[in-house]
Amino acid sequence: MSRKLRNLKPKKVNRGAFEEQKQREENAAQNQRALLFILPLVMLAILAVGIFFGFKFYQNHVSELTPVAPSEYQDDAALHENPMLLRAVNSVSPLKEDFAPEVTESCGIEISPDAAADLEKMVAAAKDKGFDLMVVEGYISYGDQKERYESAVQEYRKKSDVSLVMAEASVKKETPPQGESEQQTGLVVWLTVKTDGKFADTPAYAWLTRHCVDYGFILRYPEKENAGGIAYSSHLFRYVGREYAYNMRALDMNFDEFIAYMAAK
């Protein structure tokens, strides 16, 4: 054996450093195992919280959209003296030129005294929910409706280049001629809110269509087919009194259907 090999001595191992390194590795492994155990629990907790708040949002959203069918109808017997409450106005049953209902000022428009107080309550209730309803129109006179209709027909003919008959047929679906508009009754209001989109897509409209019956109003021209031939409008609400409004809601009938139902009883 050579002298160099005989003089070679084994290196001393620092057991303290070795044990410390081993301990660090074991701690890291334990931390990793703990993380793998805790992480799924955290994810489950986050999922549970998300499901809870999602369900609460769903409940609130559905409660705003689901119609209410009250167990008892509020009696508006005193209002039944107004024959216009269940009077449809259209080409089959027009108003005469000399028809002039009693109106009063409410929310910046003219409206039947029967509806004024409930309109104010409805607008106030909407405001409490954060919806600033704008009452744009109420009563329209025979003369004003005549001007509105004739102007709409002329404008339609300019844009579409059609005959007078075709223009009138199209315009009547949204702007009836004088004597055929229910806004002449003083019981119809035109409502909206400030929005960049359609009124029908707003939370205010969802609240209004659910709660309008609580104040005696109904959506006059819903998406159902109307006997009067007027197109769907998300803006026009008609006052009929709470009893009739609740009955229409419970029977799932629009105004024209309910009139036919009452006439057949």
C-alpha positions in Angstrom: 0.0 0.0 0.0 1.4 3.3 -0.9 2.3 5.9 1.6 -0.4 8.3 0.2 -3.1 5.7 0.8 -1.9 4.9 4.3 -2.0 8.6 5.2 -5.6 9.0 3.9 -8.0 9.5 6.8 -11.8 9.4 6.5 -13.6 12.7 6.7 -15.6 13.4 9.9 -19.4 13.8 9.3 -21.1 16.7 11.0 -24.0 14.8 12.5 -25.6 18.0 13.9 -25.9 19.5 10.4 -27.2 16.2 9.0 -29.9 15.9 11.6 -30.9 19.5 11.1 -31.2 18.9 7.3 -33.2 15.8 7.9 -35.5 17.6 10.2 -36.0 20.4 7.7 -36.9 17.8 5.0 -39.4 16.1 7.4 -41.0 19.5 8.3 -41.3 20.4 4.6 -43.0 17.0 3.9 -45.3 17.5 6.9 -46.2 21.0 5.7 -46.9 19.7 2.2 -49.1 17.0 3.5 -51.0 19.5 5.7 -51.4 21.8 2.7 -52.8 19.0 0.6 -55.3 18.2 3.4 -56.3 21.9 4.2 -56.5 23.1 0.6 -59.5 20.9 -0.3 -61.3 22.0 2.9 -60.7 25.7 2.0 -62.0 25.1 -1.5 -65.1 23.4 -0.1 -65.7 26.2 2.3 -65.4 28.8 -0.5 -67.8 26.7 -2.6 -70.3 26.4 0.2 -70.2 30.2 0.8 -70.6 30.8 -2.9 -73.6 28.4 -3.0 -75.2 30.0 0.0 -75.0 33.6 -1.3 -75.9 32.4 -4.8 -79.0 30.8 -3.4 -79.9 33.9 -1.4 -79.5 36.0 -4.6 -81.7 33.5 -6.5 -84.4 33.7 -3.8 -84.4 37.5 -3.8 -84.4 37.5 -7.6 -87.3 35.0 -7.9 -89.3 36.8 -5.2 -89.1 40.0 -7.2 -90.3 38.2 -10.3 -92.8 35.7 -9.0 -96.4 36.9 -9.1 -98.3 37.1 -5.9 -101.8 35.6 -5.6 -103.2 37.1 -2.4 -105.6 35.0 -0.3 -108.0 37.8 0.2 -109.0 40.5 -2.3 -109.2 44.1 -1.0 -112.7 45.4 -1.8 -112.8 48.6 -3.7 -116.6 48.6 -3.9 -116.8 52.4 -3.8 -114.7 52.6 -6.9 -117.1 50.3 -8.8 -119.3 53.4 -9.4 -116.8 54.4 -12.1 -118.1 52.6 -15.2 -114.7 53.1 -16.9 -112.8 50.7 -14.6 -113.8 47.7 -16.7 -114.5 49.5 -20.0 -112.2 48.5 -22.9 -111.6 51.3 -25.4 -110.8 50.3 -29.0 -112.1 50.4 -32.5 -115.1 48.2 -31.5 -115.9 50.2 -28.5 -114.6 53.8 -29.0 -115.2 56.9 -26.9 -117.3 59.7 -28.2 -115.7 63.0 -29.1 -117.5 64.8 -26.2 -116.2 62.3 -23.6 -114.2 64.1 -21.0 -113.5 62.3 -17.7 -112.9 64.0 -14.4 -109.2 64.3 -13.8 -106.8 65.7 -11.2 -103.1 66.4 -11.1 -100.9 63.7 -9.6 -97.2 63.0 -10.0 -97.0 65.7 -12.6 -99.7 64.4 -14.9 -103.5 64.4 -15.1 -105.3 61.3 -14.0 -108.6 60.1 -12.7 -109.2 61.0 -9.0 -109.9 57.3 -8.4 -106.3 56.4 -9.4 -104.4 59.5 -8.1 -103.8 58.4 -4.5 -102.8 54.9 -5.4 -100.4 56.1 -8.1 -98.7 58.3 -5.6 -98.4 55.4 -3.2 -97.0 53.1 -5.9 -94.4 55.7 -7.0 -93.4 56.3 -3.3 -93.1 52.5 -2.7 -90.9 52.1 -5.7 -88.6 54.9 -4.6 -88.2 53.2 -1.2 -86.9 50.2 -3.1 -84.5 52.4 -5.0 -86.5 52.8 -8.2 -87.2 56.3 -9.4 -90.3 55.8 -11.6 -90.9 58.5 -14.1 -94.6 59.2 -14.7 -94.4 60.5 -18.3 -98.0 60.6 -19.4 -101.5 60.3 -18.1 -104.8 61.5 -19.5 -104.8 62.5 -23.2 -107.7 64.4 -24.6 -109.6 63.5 -27.8 -108.0 66.4 -29.7 -104.5 65.7 -28.5 -104.9 62.0 -29.5 -106.1 63.0 -32.9 -103.0 65.2 -33.5 -100.7 62.4 -32.2 -102.3 59.8 -34.4 -102.3 61.8 -37.6 -98.7 62.9 -37.0 -97.6 59.3 -36.5 -99.3 58.2 -39.7 -97.6 61.0 -41.7 -94.2 60.1 -40.2 -94.7 56.4 -41.0 -95.6 57.1 -44.6 -92.4 59.2 -45.1 -90.2 56.5 -43.7 -91.9 53.5 -45.3 -93.3 55.0 -48.5 -96.6 53.0 -48.2 -100.2 53.8 -48.8 -102.4 55.7 -46.3 -104.3 52.5 -45.5 -101.2 50.5 -44.8 -99.7 53.3 -42.7 -102.8 53.6 -40.6 -103.0 49.8 -40.1 -99.4 49.8 -38.8 -99.6 52.9 -36.6 -102.9 51.8 -34.9 -101.0 48.9 -33.2 -99.0 51.4 -31.1 -100.8 54.8 -31.5 -104.6 54.3 -31.7 -106.7 57.0 -33.4 -108.8 59.5 -31.4 -111.6 57.8 -29.5 -109.8 54.4 -29.5 -107.0 55.2 -26.9 -107.5 54.2 -23.3 -105.3 57.1 -22.3 -108.4 59.1 -22.9 -110.1 57.4 -19.9 -107.7 59.1 -17.4 -107.0 55.6 -16.0 -103.8 54.8 -17.9 -100.3 56.0 -17.1 -97.0 55.8 -19.1 -94.2 54.8 -16.8 -90.4 54.4 -17.2 -87.0 54.9 -15.5 -83.8 56.3 -16.7 -81.9 53.5 -18.5 -79.6 52.9 -21.4 -81.5 49.9 -22.4 -85.1 48.7 -22.5 -87.4 49.5 -19.6 -88.6 45.9 -19.7 -85.1 44.7 -18.8 -84.7 46.8 -15.7 -85.2 45.7 -12.0 -87.7 48.6 -11.7 -89.9 46.9 -14.3 -89.6 43.6 -12.6 -90.7 45.2 -9.3 -93.5 47.1 -10.9 -95.1 44.2 -12.7 -95.1 42.2 -9.5 -96.4 44.9 -7.1 -98.6 47.1 -9.3 -101.7 45.0 -8.3 -101.1 46.1 -4.7 -102.0 49.6 -5.9 -104.8 48.7 -8.2 -102.8 48.8 -11.5 -102.2 46.2 -14.2 -99.9 46.1 -17.2 -102.5 47.0 -19.9 -100.9 45.5 -22.9 -98.8 42.5 -21.9 -97.2 40.0 -24.3 -100.4 38.1 -24.5 -102.6 38.8 -27.5 -105.0 41.7 -26.8 -108.5 41.9 -28.1 -107.9 45.6 -28.9 -105.2 44.8 -31.3 -102.6 47.0 -29.5 -99.0 45.8 -29.4 -97.2 44.8 -26.2 -96.1 47.8 -24.2 -93.9 47.7 -21.1 -94.8 51.3 -20.2 -98.6 51.5 -20.1 -100.3 50.6 -16.8 -104.0 50.8 -16.3 -105.9 51.5 -13.0 -108.7 49.0 -12.3 -108.7 49.0 -8.5 -107.1 46.5 -6.2 -110.0 43.9 -6.2 -110.1 43.6 -10.0 -106.3 43.8 -10.2 -105.9 40.9 -7.8 -108.5 38.8 -9.5 -106.8 39.3 -12.9 -103.5 38.2 -11.3 -105.0 35.2 -9.7 -106.8 34.1 -12.8 -103.8 34.9 -15.0 -105.9 37.0 -17.3 -105.2 40.2 -19.2 -107.7 43.1 -19.1 -109.6 42.0 -22.2 -109.8 38.4 -21.1 -111.1 39.4 -17.7 -113.8 41.6 -19.2 -115.0 38.7 -21.3 -114.9 36.4 -18.2 -116.9 38.8 -16.1 -119.5 39.3 -18.9 -119.9 35.5 -19.1 -120.6 35.0 -15.4 
